[in-house]
C-alpha cells in the first residue's frame, strides 16, 4: 500500500538486509547454484580494499562479493553483463554494504558482543546447498561447495558471524519509532486526492514518409544507438549426461553381501505375531479389574468404558515390541498372553493401568533367505549404485582439476557429448526463435555462464542423487550489436520513427504553448493542422495510482498528471519513439483523511518503517565513525578497472 511513498522516502541504503549483509555467502550459497566456479573477474593476490576498525576488507573478498552479487542479478536479467552491472553502481553498492557489515561486527566485538560457534554452525547447516538428499547437513557437500566457490571455511564463518552480530544490533535500532499525527494526516490525505485532466497524443506515425533514409544517416543513427540492438553474451555449451541407470546392469551385490545383510537383519525376518486390540487406560488396578470384569461379563469394551466416562483407543494391529515401546513391557506381556477374543489382565505403564480386548491375532511366519533374496538384492544394489555414482562424480571433479578435458572423461566413461548452438543465458538462440533447449539445460545454463573461458569443465547435478552432467564451454561471443546489414530493416523502422518523433515534439510543444497562453486543449489541437487521435479525458486518485503502480500498469501521462500544477499543460515522450503526449490538468480535488482511521494507521505504519530505516542508517554511520573506516582508493580504482576490463 501507498507505493508512491517509497519513492518519496526511500533510504539511500535501504532496508536492513541491503544495509549490512552482502553476500560472500548469502548470494553464493543460500539462493544460488554452487556448482559453478568462483568469479567472472578477479584479482591476483589480495590487497587491502579498506580498513574497518582492526579488520581488513581485502580486494579479493570485494571482487568475490561483486561477482556473486552480479551472478544473482544476472539470473533475473539474463542480458546483464558485468561491465554494465559495475558501471551502474554495483561495485560501489557492494563495497558500501561490505564496509557496513565489517563495521557492525567490529563495533559489536569492541563492546563485548559475540556470535557463538554453535549459532554459526546452525546457520551453516540451514543452507540447502550444504545438505544431503536426506535434508541433513552433509560434510561432503559443504566441502565441495566451498571448493567450487573458492571460499575458505573461516571466510564463510566470519561472514555468518558478521551477519549474526548485525541481527543483534540492528533489530532494535528502528524499534519504537514515533510518528506525529500532524505529519501523518497530510500524507494520508494525499491518497484521497483526485485529479481530472485531458491527454492528447501526437503520434510519430503522422509524420512518417516513405523516403528511404540515406546510408550515412542510417549508419550514424545505428552507431549512436548500438546499445539498443546489442545481443547479450552467447555461449556454445558441450555437455554429456549420465545417471545412476548406467550401473543397473553392472553393479550387483555378491552372495556374501546378501547373506551378511540377511544375518544382520535376522530379527526382521524371524517369525512374529501382531495383535489387533482396543485399549482402555484406568487410574487404578482395581478400576481396571472392574472394567475387565464388565467386558468378560458380556458388555462391549466401548460400552464398559463409556459407563465410567472413558473412551476406547483403537490401536489396530501392533507387534509386541511396538506395544512395549509405547506402553510398557508388562502391558505387552499381558496383551500377548491373552487368547484371541479375550480381555488382557490389568498391567501398568507410566500412563496408568491398561486392559485390552484382543480382536484378532495375526501370526507372521519366518522368512528364509530365498524368500527375501529379491528384496535384499534390490536394497543392496540401490546402496551400491548410489555409492558408485557419488564416487564417479568425485573422481570426475578430481580429474578435471588435474587437467583432464571433457572429451577425456567422456571417452573414459563412454558418454555421448552433445553441443548447443550459441545460446543466451536464458537458453534462447537469437538466430532460431523456434529452438528449445533440453529440460536439463535449466540446471546447466547457470553453471555454463559462470565459467570463464579457461575454466575447468564442471560436474553439474541435474536431479539430486539421480542424474548429472559434465559441462564445458566452447565458444564465447561477447555482448555486441550485430552487423547493421543483418538488421537493417529494423534499424530503418526505428530511424524513421525517431525522425517522426522529432517532428511530433515540435507540434506537441506548440500545443502546450498555446494552452499556456489561454487556449483550450481542443482548440490547440485543432490549430495544429495535423490529423490527431481524439483527446481522452482522465480522472484518478493517488490511491488508484498506487494500486496501479504495484501492478506495473500506470500510464506515463497519468503519473505526470500527479506532478503538475492545476491549469497547466506538459509534454511527455511516448515509449519507443511512438510520439508525444500533451497532458493538461483541469482540476485537483483535495483529499481529507482526518476521519479515515484505517488510512491514518496504514500511513503511520509506512512512516514507522521509513523512520526505522533512517534510524538504522544513522546507527550504522555512528558505528563506522566509532570503529574508523579508511578506504584504499588506489586499490579500489585498480580493482574496478580490472573487473570492467579497463587497463
N, C-alpha and C positions, 0 to 999 in steps of 0.2 A: 504493500500500500504506500501511497504518497511517493511514488518513484521519483518525481521531479526534485524532491528534497535532496535526494542522493547526489544530484549534480550540483546543487547549491552548497551542500555542506561536506562533500566527500573529502576525507582527510588525505593529505599528501602521502602519508604512509599507509593509511587504510586500517582495516581491522587487525585484530591481534595476530592472526596466523600469517598475514602478509607483513606484519611489522617485524617479527623477530625470527621466524624459523624458516629457513630455506633449506635446502634440501640436498645437502650432500646425500642424505639418506631418504628423507620423506619422498622426494620425487624419484630417486633412483630405484627404490625398492618398494615402498608402500603402494604406489599406484602404477608401477611400470613393469615392463618386461625386463628381466635382468639377464637375459641370455645373450645380450649384445656385448660389445666391448665398451671401454670406458668413454672415449671422448671423440668429438669431431675435430677439435683442435686443442692444443695444449701448450705446455711449456716444457722445456728441458730444464732439469734442475728444479729447485723450489726456493725462490727468493721470498722476500718479505713484501707482502702487499699492504699490510697495515699492522701497527702495534696497538693492541687494545688492553690496557692495564698491563699485566705481566704476560699476557698471551700474545701469540703471533699468528696472524692470518697469512698463510703462505699463498704465493701466486699459483701454486699447484692446486691448493684447495679451492681457490677462487675460480680457476679455469674449469675444474671439475664441476663445481656448482653451476656455473654458467651453462656448460654443456648439458648437464642433467635437466636444468630448467628449460633449456631450448628443446630438448627431446620431448619433454612433457607437452610443451606448447605446440610442437610440430604434429603431435598426434591429433590435435584439434584443428590445426591449419596445415594441411599437408603441403601447401605451396610455399610455406615459410622456409627461408634459408637462414643460416647462422649470421651472415653479414647483415641482413635486414633486421633480424632479431636484436642484434647488438646495437646497430645504429638507431634503432627505435627506442633505446633506453634500457634494454635488457641487462646490459653489463652493469650500469650504474645502479639499477634496481637491486640486482643480486648482491653487489658489493655493499650497499647500504644495509640490506637485511642481514647479511652475514656479520657486519660490524655490530648491528643491534644485538644479534644473538650472542656474540662474544662478550659484548659489554654487559648484558644481563647476567651471564654466567660469572663474569669477573666480579660484578657487584655483589651477587649472591655469595660467592666464595669469600669475598672480603668481609662480609658481615655474618659469616658462620653458617650459611645455608648449604645443604648438600642434597644430592640425589643418590641414594644408596645403590649398591651393586644389584641387589635383588630387584629393585624397582626398574633399573635399566634392563636387567635380564628379562623381566616380564614384558617390557616394551618390545624388545628384540623378538621374543618368542611369538608376539602377536602379529608379526609381519607375514602375510601369506606366502611370500617368496621364500621364506625360511622354513616353511612347514612341509612335511611329507604328505603322502597320499592319505594318511590317517588323520590329518589335521593337527598333528603334534609337531613340536619343534624338531627339525632334522639337522643334526650337526653337519651332515654331508652337503645338504642343500645350502646351508649357511656358508660353509667354506667355499663352495663353488660360486655362489653369488658374489661374495667378496672378491674372489679372484677375477671373475668376469668383469666386475666394475672397477677393478684396480684400487679397491679401498681396503685399508688395513683395519683389523678389528678394533684397535684402540681409537682410530679415527671415527669409526661408527659409534663407539661407546661415548666418546667426547661429544659427538653431535646430539645423541639422545640425552646426555646429561644436561647440555645447554637447554634443550627443549623442555626438560622436566623442571629445571630451575625457572625458566620463563613462565611455565604453568603456575608455579607457586607465587611468583612475584607479580605477574600482570593481571591475574584473575581479579584481584581486589582493587587494582588501580582505578578502574572506572565504575566501581560499585557504589551505589547510593547517591548517584548524581541528582541534583535538584534543578528543576526547570520552572522558572517563574510563570505564573498564569498570564501575565501581561505579554510574555513572549509567545506563548502557545496560541492564544486566541487569534491574533492577526494571521498567523501562518495557517491555522486550521481554516480560517475564513477564506483563504485563497482557494481552497479546494472547491468551495461553493460558488466561486466567481464564474460567471458565464460571459462569453463573448460572441458577438454576432458580426459577420463580415461577408465580403464577396471576393471571389477569386476568378481572375481571367487568365487564360493560358495563351501565350504567343508561341505556337509550335515551330520548331526549326524546319519541319517539312514544308511549311508555307513558303519557304524561300529557297527550296532545293531546285536546282536546274539539272538538266540532262547533260550538261557540258562535262566532258572528261577532264579531270584535273591534270595539269602539266606534271610531267615526270619529276622535275626538280622540286615542285611544291609538295608532291606526294612523299618524296624521299625525305624532305625536311620535316614534314609532319610525322613520319614514321620514326625518324631519329629522335625527335623531341618526345614522342610518346611511346618509345620502345618498351618501357616497363609494363605498359598496358597489355602487351602481347607476349610478354615473357612466358616461356614454358618452364615450369619448375624442374628441378633436377630430376633426371631419369636414370634408371639403372637396369641393366640386364642381370638376372639372378640365375645362377646354376644351383641346382639342388637335387638331392636324392632322398626319397622317403624310405623308411623302414619301420617295421612294427614288431611286436612280440610274436606275431604269427610265424615269422621266419624260423622260430625254434620249435614249432609244434611237432615236427616230424623227427627232429634230430636230438632233442633233449627228452630223455625218459629216465625215470628212477630205476636203479638197479634192484635186483631181487633182495640183496642185503638191506638196502634202504627201505624197501617195502616191509620186510619182516621187522626191521628195527622200529618203524613207525607203528606197526600193529602192536608190538610188545610194549611200546611206550604208552599207547592208549588202550591197553588191555581192559582196564576197568570200564572204559566206554563201550566195549563190545561184549562185556560179560552179561549173563542173564540178569534181568531186572524185573521189578514189579512196580506198577503205578496204580494208584487208587483214586477213584472219583469220590470226593467227600463234600459234605455240607457240615459246617462247623459253627459252634456257639461257644463264646468265652464268658465265663462267670467269675464273680469276685471271690467265692469261697469253694472249698471242696464239697461242703455239704450241699450248697446250692447246685453245683454241677451234678452231684449224685442224684438229687431230687429231680432235676430236669431229665437226666438219663432214664430214671425210672418211669417218667411220664411217656417217653418215647417207646421204651420197652413195653409199656402197657397198651400201646396201640395208637397213641397220638403222633401225628407227624412232627418232625423236629421243628418245622416252621411254626406250627400251632403252639407247640410247647414253649418255644422261645417267645412268641407273642404274648403268651399268658403271663410272663414275668416281665414284660416290657422290653424285650430284647429282639434282635433280628438275626437271621441266619446269614453266614458268609458262605457263598458257593465257591469253593476253591477249584472245582474241576479236577482234572487229572494231575496228580502230583507224585513225585518219587519220594522215597523215604529220606534221602539226603537233602532234597529241596525243602521238605517239611521240617526237618531238623534245623536247617539253616534259618527258616523264617519263624519257627516257634521254639522248640527245644528237642533234644534227643528223647526225653521222656515222652513228650507228646507223639513224636514219630513212632517210638516203640509201641505205644498203646494203640495208635491207629492201625499200624501194620500187623498187630497181633489179633485184631478183631476180625471175625469172619465177614464175608460179604453180606450185606443186608442188615448187619447188627449195628449197635452203638458201642463206641470205644469206652473203656473205663476212664474216669476223670484223670487227667495228667496236667502238671503245672508248667507254665512258662513264665517269663517276666511280665506278661500281659494279664495273667490270671489262670483260671482252671478251664481246660478245654475238654469238650466232648464232641465226637464227630459221628455222623451217620455214614456208613460205608455203602455208597450207592453201587459201586462196581469195582471189580479187580481185574486189571489187565496185566497178564504175565508176558514179558518180552523175553524170548529165548536168546541164548548166547549166539553170537555171530562168529563164524570161523573166518580165517584169513581169506579163504577163497570167496566167501560171501561179500566181503567188504573190499576185496582187492581193487575193483574198479574205482571205488571212492577214494582209496588211499593213493592210487596211481594218479588220479586227477589232481588231488590235493598237493602231492609232492611235485608233480610236473609243473603246476602253476607256480609254486615257490621257486623251483629251479629255473624256470623261464624268466621270472621276474628278476632273479639274481643275475642271470646271464645277460639280460637286457641292460641292467644297471652297469655291469662290468664292461659291456661293449661301449656304452656311451662315455664312460670314464676313460677307457682306452683310446677312443677316437679323439677325445679332447687332449689327452696327453700327446698323441701322435701329431695332431695339428700344431700343438705348442712346440714340438720338436722339429717342425718344418715340413711335415707331410702335406701334400696337396689334396684337394677334393677328389681328383682323379685317382690318386694313390689309394685312398681309403675306399673309394667306390669299387675299384678293381679288386682290392683285397677282400672286400665283403660281398662281392657280386651284386652290387647295387646299380640301378639304372639312373644315369644322370639326365635330368631334364633342364632345359634353359628357357627362360621367358624372353619375350621381346623387351624393348626399352619401356620400362614402366615408371609411372609416378609413384609417390609414396603411398597413395591410396589404392594402388593396384590397377589404375586405368592406363590404357595405351592411347596416347594422344593421336596416333596415326590410324587407330582402328577402334571406333566407338563401340563396335559390337564385341570387342574382346572381353572375355570373362575369365578372371583368374580362378585357379582351383580353390576350393574352400580352405585348404591348408595354408594358402598364401596369407590369410588373415593373421596367422602367427609368425609367418616367415618375414613378411614385409618390414615390420618394425625393427627386426634384427638386421636385416639386409641394409636398411637405410641408416643404421647406426655404425656400420663398418666403414673404416677408411679403406682407401684403395689398396694399401699394403697390409691390411689386417689378415690374421689367420682365418681360415674357414671356421664356422661355428656349428655346434650341435644345438638344435632348437627342439624343444619339447612341444609337440603338437597336441596330443592328448596325454595328460599325465599318466605315466606308467604304462602307456599303450603304444603310442606312435611318436616317432621322432623324424627329424630331417637333418641332413648335413647341408650346410648352405655356404655359398661363396658368391662374391660379387664379381661380375665380368667387367663390362664397360660401364663407365660413369660419364654421363653427359651433364655438365654443369647447367644451372638455370641460365637461359639466354633466349632472346627473341628469335623466331625463325627468320629465314631469308624473306625479304619483302615480297618477292615474286610468288612465294608459296601461299601468301595470304593477301595478295594484292586486292582482291575483291572486297574483303572485309575492311582493309585499311581505307580503300576508296570510299566505301559507305560511311565510315567514321569521319573521314576528312570532309565529305560533303555535308554531313550533319553538323560538324563543328563550324563550318563556314555559314551554314544556315542559322546556327545558334548565335553567331556574332550579329547577324542582321536582325534576329529576333530580339536580341538585347537592346538594340537601338530603339525598336518600336516599344518594347516594354518600358524603357526609360522615359520615352516621350509620354506614354500613358500616365505613368506615375507623376511626371512633372505637371501634366495638365490637372491631375487631381489635386496636387499641391496648390495649384492656382485657383481652386474652387470648383472645377468641373466634376460631374459625377463619373463613376467608372464606366457606365454605359455610354455616356457622351464621349468620353476619351477614347473608348474602344471604337466607336463609330467613326471618329475623326482620324483613326489610324489608316483608313483606306485600304485595309487588308482584311480578307475574309478570315475571321477567327471563330473558334468554338464559342458556344453560348456561355455567358457568365454564370457561375454557380454561387448560390448562397450557402453560407456555412454558419453553424451555431454549435457551440460545445462548451463544456465546463472543464475546469482544471482536473476535476476528479475523473471525467471521461478521458482526458488526455493522459492521466497517469495510468489508467487501466489499459488503454491502447498501447502505451509505451511498454508495459510489461509484456504484451503480446507481440511487440515489434511491428505494430500496424499504424503508426502515426503518420499521416500525410505531411510532408515537409511544410506546405503552406499553413496548415493548422498550427504546427509548432511555432512558426514565425508570427502568426496572429497573436499568440500569447506573450510576445515580447515587444509588441507595438503600442504606441500611444493612440488613444481614441481619435478618429477622424483623420488618420494618416494612411498613406499607401507606401508599400515597399515592393521591390522586385526580388525574385529568388530564382536561381538557375534550377531547371528541372534535371533529374538524374540522366546520365548517359547522353548529354547534349540533345535531349528531346525538345528543348525550348526554354521559355522563361515564364514564370508565374508573376502576375501582378496581384498583390494581396491588399485589400482595403478593409480597415477595421471600422465598422459602423458604430458599435455600441459596446460598453462594458457595464455589466450588472454586478455590482459589488456583492460579495457573499457575507453572511453573518453566522458564525458558528458558535456564538456565545451560549446558545441553548442546546447545542448538539454535544452531549457528554461523550457519546461514542467516538466522535471525530476528535474532540479535545483529548481524550485518553489515548487514541492512536497517535496523534501528533506528538503528545508528550513522550510517548514511548520512542518515537523516532528521534526526538531531540536527546533523550537519555542515551541512546546508542551513539549519536554524534558526539555528545559531550564526553561520554565514556571513552570513545576513541581518542578524543583530543587530550583528555587527562592521561591516558595511557601513553600517547606520543610524547607528552611533556615529561612523564616519568622516565621514559627511555632516554630522552635527551639529558635529563638530570643524572641518570646513571652513567651515561657516556662522559659527561663532564666530571663526575666523581672519580671514575677509574682512569680517564685520559685516553684519547684516541689520536693516533698520528699516522696519516696515510703516507705511503711511499709513492708520490706522484709519478716519478720516472718509471718505476716498475709497473705501475698500473697502465700508463700510456703504452709501454712496450708490450704488455700482455694484450691489451685491447687491439693494438695494431696487428699483433701476431694472429689473433683469433679471426680478424676480418681479412687477413691476407695482405695487409699493407707492410711495406718494408720500413 
